[in-house]
Structures are given as C-alpha cells and as structure tokens.
C-alpha cells in the first residue's frame, strides 16, 4: 500500500490525456505536502517582514505541532496496543493471556485495521526506473511470443489457449462529465516495455531503454493462510521503497513463479521434433538397430532433462535475486512501520495547518475554495511542488485550535499572531523545557 514518505523523482514527465496511443498510467494528484516541515516553516517565516511577527509565527508553529501531537497521542497508544495483540511473533501469546472469544478478537482486529488504514497517507512518490541495454534474449522471447500469437490467430485456436477476455466497461457520459475537472489535474506517467515496442531493425539490433514508474514508498499488510483448526491471527505490516510498478507483486507474500520462457519452449519443441523424426526414420529402416533407437531416445530424454534442470537452476537464481532485492528495499516492518506512519500523520497535519493559517494571515479572509487554491499556489510558487491540498482537514484543525472564525457570509478569517498564541496557550512541552532551564531562565 503506497504511503507517505519521500519525494518523487524529477524525471517524471507529465503528459496530457491526449497521449492515448502510448502505455500511460494515470495517477491522481497526491494530497501530501512533499516538503520537509523545517524547510516549510523557515521559508514561510522568512516571508514575514517584521521580526516580532516572525518570532510569534515560529512560536505558533511549535505550539500547533505540540498540540496536534497531543491530540493523536492517545489514539496512537491504542493503535500500538492493538498491534501488540496481532504481532506475528508474540501476538498469539498475548491473545491467549486475554482469554478472549473469537468474536471479541474479530472486533479488535477490525479496530486495528480501521486505525491503521486511517493513518496511512497515500504518498506514492512517483519516480522513474530506466534501464538501457541490448536485451537480445528478451527480444527473442518477444518475437517468439508474437509469432505464437499470430499462429494461434490465423489457425483460429486463439480462444482455446487465451485467458478470459477482459471486459472494458462502457463509460457513463454523465459520470465522465462530473470527473473531467479532476482528471485534468492528474499525473500521467509513460511505461516503455519490450512487449509494446515496435519490432523494427533498429530496435532489434540496437540498444533500447525500458522505463517503468516506481512507487517511492509502499506498505503491505497481510496475513499468512492457516487451517481452520488453528487460525493464525498474526498481521504482517511491511514497509518498502522504490518498487517498480511491474514488480509490485514481488512485495506480496504469494509470488507467481516464472514459467519457461518462449525461447526455452522453442528449444524444447525443436529437440522433441528432431528426436521424433530421427526415431521414426530409424524405425522405418529395413533393419532397425535397437541400440541406435535407444541412443536416440536417451539423447532426446537427456536433452529435455537438461532444459528442465537448467530452468530449475534459473529459478533458484531468480528466487535469490528476489530475496536480495526485497532485503535491500525493505525499510522496516511491524512496530517500526506503524511508528513511522504515526509520525507521518502528525507532520502532515502540522504542515496543512501552518500553510492554511499563513495564507489567512497574509492574504486575509477567504472561502474554503479560495483557501484551497491559494494554499496550492503558495506551495507551487515557493517550493515548486504540486499537491492536492486537504483544505477541509486543515480548516477543521484550525477551528479546533480556536484560532480562526467565520464572518456573516461564511468567509474564514484568522486571529492575529499574538492572539492566536494566547488562545492555544503554553503547551506541556514548553513548561517542561522552561522547568529544565531552571530558575535563571
């Protein structure tokens, strides 16, 4: 599951919806502010002219963060307690100590998943993975696969060997009109794969570049299958980085094992055909030598066995490569991943509130729609980043803090900086830091 945490590569190229002939992925704009909180705060503070206002703004930012962190603390403690019951290592032991019924465990499990998915921030961080090479073996496999498809098509055997056809839904004109505005703001990323390349002489003999979009961060939540007699309640939570879209299934616990490549099938079939032809021709001879027939059969069986064992060896190598790759790409698992998620939630909430308040402070009253647009424009102008700003969430937090209000026509306005700091008041962290500094402070 894609989540918060990282920036997409600048190599990502946005293309318009008119690029339909290419293999293009459409991705929604992300609602995460992809800027580090210290950089965001200092950049906004430097835009404030007066030094006293700047100091008050920095104080407000700290108080906002401390307060929001306190709001989430109890919820995160509940989440960690629930996770301890479904931890794959010791969770079963803890559940036994609780003496809970199966129905009660089901309720706790749903509560844990509800909490977890509530705090997952969809920050995919789209990047690009490019590889340039000749890919001769892969090109041969593609040619053979295309030739096989062509033979099936002209022989009308395609329906016997093909999988169930994918039914493309007919778009509803009314629904299409409603989401057009959202689609215009989406991100389009092109995939360049060998299967889609034009088979001309230049592509076959020269170097080519294949390209896949990557998810900068992914979280996978799963449970291992178990029998009904003893149900395994352990829930695995794993955190990965830089996963290409084409390799997404590699992070899943159940992976598809590769089958023989088209080239392997060609070698296998050719050897079988040659062996059978030689065998039949030797049997049709007036005096067929039994030793010649045995030699042909043993050679044929030996060659087929060689192909099979070579494939098995390649499978072992493939599995080792996957294991090494996933080890390198895994960031954390279990409790560590959940702690990372909790911190991401706080950082995101704080940034949304700070940006919204700054816009109201600098540009005056605004409707919710205007505030949304202005916040996105500020992020684009000052940081060169695009995001789908979660204005409604930010406004709710500002109202909960008590530092904004609404006029008679519903426009939002903010309290002055000093007044906003007085409304929030000294936080526990500030009091602790002041106490640590001693009476001299």
N, C-alpha and C positions, 0 to 999 in steps of 0.2 A: 504494500500500500504506500503510495507515494506520500511524502510528508515534508514538513518544514526542514530547512537547514542547508542552505548553500546556494550559490549563485549559478545561474545557467551560463554556459559558455557564450562569449560574444560572437562565436562563429555561427550561431543560429541565425538563419536568414528567414525573414518573414516574407511570405509571398501571398499574393491576393487569392481570393476564391476562384479567380478565372483559370488557375492552373489545375485543370481537371484531368488533363491527359497524363500527368505525371503521378507517381505514387506519393501522395501528400497526406500527412496526418494533420488533422485539425484539433487543436488543443485550446481549451478555454483559458482566458487570462486568469492568472493566479491572484488570490486576494491577500497574499502575504507581502508585506513591505520588505523588499530584499536589500535592506541597508542595516548595517550594524548599529545598534542603539547608541553607543557613544558618539559615533560619527554623525548620526542624525541629530542628536541633541546639540552638539557643539556647532554644527553647521547652522541650525536654526537660531542658536544663541548669538552667533556672530552677525546675524541679520538684524538684531535688535540694536538700535543706535545708542541708547543711554545705558551707562554702566550699571546704575542701580536697578533698572528694569531687567538687565541681563542677569544680575545676581539673583533677583527674585524669580526669574524664569528657571534658572538652574535649580534653585531650592524647590520650586513647584514640581519639576521633573522628578526629583528624588522622592518627594512626598507622594506623588502619583504612583511611582513604582513600589514604594514600601506599602502603600495602602492596597494596591491591586494584588501584590504578593500575599498580603494577609488575608484578603478575600478568598484566594484559591487554596491557602494552606490546608484548611480542614478538609476540603474536597480531595486534595492530593493525598492526604493521610488516609482517607477512606479508600482511595484507589490503590495505594500501596498495600493496605491491609487485605483487600480483596485479592490482589495479585499474589500475596503470600500463600493464599489458600489454593491457588491453581498453578503455583510454581512447579515446573516439571520435575525438579529434584526432590523437594521436601513438602510439596503441597499436599500429596496424598496422606502423609503422616499427620499433618495439621488438621486435615478434614476428619480423620479418624478420631482425633482427640476432641473434636467439637461434638461428636455424636449427632450429626445432622441427618435428617431424612433425605432421600433422593430428590424430593420436591423442593426442599429448602436449599439444597445445593444448586439445583437448576435456577432458582431465583437469584442466588448470589452470583452465579455465573453470568446471567443476563445483566445484572447490575454492573459487574466488572466490565463486560464488553460495551455496555452503554457508556460508562465513564470513559473507557479507553478511546472509543471512536468519537466521543465528544471532543476530546483533546487532540486528536490527530489533525494537524494543519496540512492542507493539501498544497505543499510546496514541492513541486516536482523538480524544479531547477533544470529545465531542459537544456541539454548540451548536445554536442555532435561528436560521434566516434567515426573517424575516417581511416581507411586502410588502402594503401596503393601497392599493387603487385601485378604480376602476370596472371596468376591463378589458372595455370594451364589445366591442371586436373579438374578443377571446379568447372571450367568452361566445357571440358569434355563431358562431364556429368550433365550439364545443362543441355548440350547438343543432343545427347542420347535421350534425355527426358523429353525434349521437344519432338524428336523423331518418333519416339514411342507413342506420344500423344497423337501425332499426325497419323501413324499407322492405325491406331485404335479408331480414330475419327473416320478415316476412309473405309475401314472394314466394318464400321457401324457396331463395333464391340465396346464402344466407349461407356455405354450405360452399364455394362456388366462389371467393369473394373473401376469405374469412378465412384466417388462417395456421393452421399445425398446432396443434391444441389442446394445452394444457399438461396433462400427466397428473399429477394430485396423488397422491403416494404415500400409501398407507393406513398410518397409524401403528401400530407394533407395541406392543401393550399392555404387554409385558414391558419393552421399552426405554423406553417412556414413564414407567413407574413408576420406573425407575432414575434418570432425569434430572429428575424433578419437583423435587427439592430445589434443583438448580442453576437451574432456570427461575424459581423463586420469587425468586431474588436478582438476576435480570436486570433490565435497564433497558428501559422501554417508551417510545418517542417517537412522537407522533402526526404524521402527514403530512396537511396540508389542501391539496388540489389542486382546480382548477376542474373537472376531469373527474369528481370524486367528489361535488361539491356538488349539493344538491337544487335542481332548476330551478323555483323559485317566483318570484313577482313581486318580493318583497323582495330576493332575491339577484340577480335580473336587472337591477333598476334602481338598487340601492344599492351603496355601497362594500362590498367584501369583503376579507378578509385571507387570503392564502395563506401556508402555513407548510411549511418543509422543514428537516429536521435537517441539520446540516453536520458534516463531519469537520474538526476543527481542524488536523490535520496529515495529510498523505498523501505517500507516496513511491512513485514509479512507476519500475519497472525494465523496460526493453525494448530490443530490437534492431531496426534497420531491415531490411526484407526486401531480399535481394540474390540475384543469379543464382548458379547452381551453379559457373560458371566462376571467378568471383572472389568468394568468400564474405566478407561484411563481418563482422568479429569485434567491432566496437565495441559496447559495452554502455552505454546511457544510464541514468543514475540522477538523477532529478529530485525536488525537494522542494517541495511546495505547502502552502498554508494556506487555511483557511476555504472548503472545497469543498462546496457543497450536494450532497446525495445525488442529486438529479435531474440534476445537471450533472457527475456523476462521469466520464462518457465524454469530456468536454471536455479532461481532462488526458491522455487517451490520444493516441498519435501518429496513429492512424486514427480520424477522427471521422465520424459519419454526417452527411451533408449534408441539410439540411431539404428537404422536397418542398413542392409547392403546398399552401397551407392550404385547408381546406374552403370558405372564403369565395372564394378565388381560383378553385377548381373550379366553384363556383356561377356566378360571373361569366362564366367561360369557357363553360360549358354553356348558360347563358341566351343569351349572344351568338350562339353557334352555332345554337341552336334558332330564335331570331328571324331570323337571317340566312337559314337554310334555308327557313323558312316564307315569308319575303318573296321569296326567289328562286323557289320553286316557284309561288307565286301569280302572280308576274310572268311566268313561263314559260307558265302556263295561259291567260294573256290572249290574245285572238284575234290581236292584233298586238303581239307581244312586242318591245320595243325593246332591241336588243343593247347599247346604251350604258347603259340602266338596269340590265340584268343585270350588266354589267361594273362599274358603280358599286357595286352591292350586294356583289358578290364582293370587290372591292378594299376596301370598307369592312369587310367581315367579316374578311378576312385581316389588314387593318391593326389592327383591334381585338384580334384574337388575338395578333398580334405585340406589341402594346402590353402586354398582360398578361404575355407571356413575358419581355420585356425589363425590365418592372418587377420581375418576380420575380428576374431575374438581378442587377439593381441592389440589391435587398434582400439577395441572397446575399452580394454584396461587402461591404455594410454589416455584415451578420451576422458574416462572417469577420474583419473589422476589429475588431468588438467583442470577439470571442473572443480574438483576439491580444492586445488591450489588457488584457482581464480576466486572461488567463493570465500576462501580464507582471507585472501588479500582484500576483498571488497566488503567483508562484514565489519561493521563498526562496533556493534555491541549487541547484547541480547538480554532478554528478561528485565530485571530491575533497572539496569543501566539505561536501556532504551526508554523505559517509562519515565525515569528521572529527566532524561533529555527532552522528552515530549512535554513534561510539565514546565520546564524552564522555557521552552519554545513558546508555549501558550502565554506565559507572563510577559516575555519580551515583546511578543506581537501585540498584546493588549495595550501595553505601555506605549508603544510607538504609535498606535492608532489614536490613543487619547491625546498624546502630545501634539501630533500633527494637526488634529482637529482643533484643539484649543489655540494653537499658534495661528491658524487661519482666521479664527473668530477674533482673536486679539488684534491681528494686523489689518484685516480687511473688513471687520465689522459684521453686522447682522447678516444672516444667510438662511435660506430654506435648506432642508435636508438635501435636496437635489443639487442646489448650488454648492453646498459644502462638500459634497461628494466630488463634484467636478473640480473645485478649487484645490482640494487635497491631492487629487491625481495630477493636476497641473503642476503643483509645487514639487511633488516627487520627481516628475519628469524634468522640470526646469533646473532644479538644484542638484539632482543626483543622476539624471539620465536614465531612470528606470521607469518601467510601466507596470502598473498593477491594478487590479480591480479592488479599489478601496472599500473596506467594510464600514461604511459611514454609520449605518444604523447601530451597529455594535458599539462604535465609538461614542455616539450620542447617548446611548443608554448608560455607559460608564460615566460620562461627564455629568449626566443628571443624577446618578447615584452618588457621585462625589459632591454634588450640590454647587458646582461652580459655573453652571450655565442656566439660562432661563429662556422663556419664550414670550414674545410680545403678543399683542392682541390679534395679529394676523398670522401667528404661528411661526414667525422667523426666530431663529436661535441667536442668542447673544451670550457673551461670557462675562464673568465678573472680572474686575481689574486684577492684576497680578498679586498685589499685596493682599487684597480682599480674598482672593482665591486661596492663598496660603493660610490666611487666618481661618477660613472655612474648614479646610482639611485639618489644620492644627498640627502640633508636634506629633510625630509618629513614635512608636516604641523604639525603633532603631535610633532615632535622633536622641531620645532620652538616654538610651544605653551608651551611645557614643559620648554624650555630654558627661555622663557619670564616669566613664573610663578616663576622661581627660582630667578629672579631679577638680577640686575647688578653685584652682588657679584659672581655669577656663571661664 
